[in-house]
Amino acid sequence: MPWIKPVKQTEIKKMKVYDQLEPPVSVFHRLMAHTPDLLTNFTPLQQAVKQIGVGEELREIIITYVSARNCCDYCTKSHKEFLVKLTDEDTADNLVADNLEKFDTKVKAVLIYAKKLTVNRNELRKKEIENLRKEGFSEQDIVEINHLIAYTSYTNQLSIGLGL
């Protein structure tokens, strides 16, 4: 249970941004709704992140992995559940446990980059970008992966800081 009271569903229905949210509106969004302008401006970014070109499965792999590295139980749990629907329980469990050897070289390159950007920023070097290129990721893919990692860390901080 969050540390502050979420805005009621009925109140969010009155907001202009409501038609961009999936009902029932999540606790995360209901907490953000305490400042309607933040929620209104956050929602298009959230929608854009869902459209990145690396695909739904890799997107959820990245979100689950980064959320676990950030120790965001709320985000790890919800994205792990969704990832299991896209893949399987073993894949999700290996991500959370940081068992990178279980993944192919393409996914592993992304996860190494994600871990360094999330946990060991001072160890991040150009070689991680070069490894992504070697695995077939385009410049656009790399920028989108970077954005997704940063976005996930941001939402993890929001969730953790509000007691989710």
C-alpha positions, 0 to 999 in steps of 0.5 A: 500500500502506498504511503500517500492516498491515491486519487480516487478513480472517480476524480481521475475520470474528470481529468482530460488525460483520462481517455489516454489511461487504461481503466481501471487507472493504476495506483501508480497513475492515481498517485501521479494524479495529485499533480494533474499537469505532471500526469498529463505530461507524463502520459504521452511519454509513457505511450511513446516508450511503449512504441519503441522499435525493439519490440514488446518482448525485449522492451519488457525484458529491459523493464523487468531487468532494470526494475529488479536492479533498482530494487523496485518490487512494485515494478518488478512484480507487475512487469515480471507477470506480463513478461511471463505471459510473453515468454515463460517463468524461467526467462523472467526468473533468470532476469530477476536473479541476474542470470545473464548466461541464460540469454542469447548474445543479443539480449545479453548485450542489452542487459549488460548495457542496462546494468551498467547504466543503472547500477555501475554508470562509472563502468559504462564505456563505448564498448557497450555501444559497440557490442550493441551495434555488433548484435545488429542494433541500429543507432535508433534502437540504441537511443531507444534502449537508452531512453527505456532504461532511463525512463524505467529508472525514473518510474522506479524512483517514483514508485519507490519514493511513494511507497509502492 
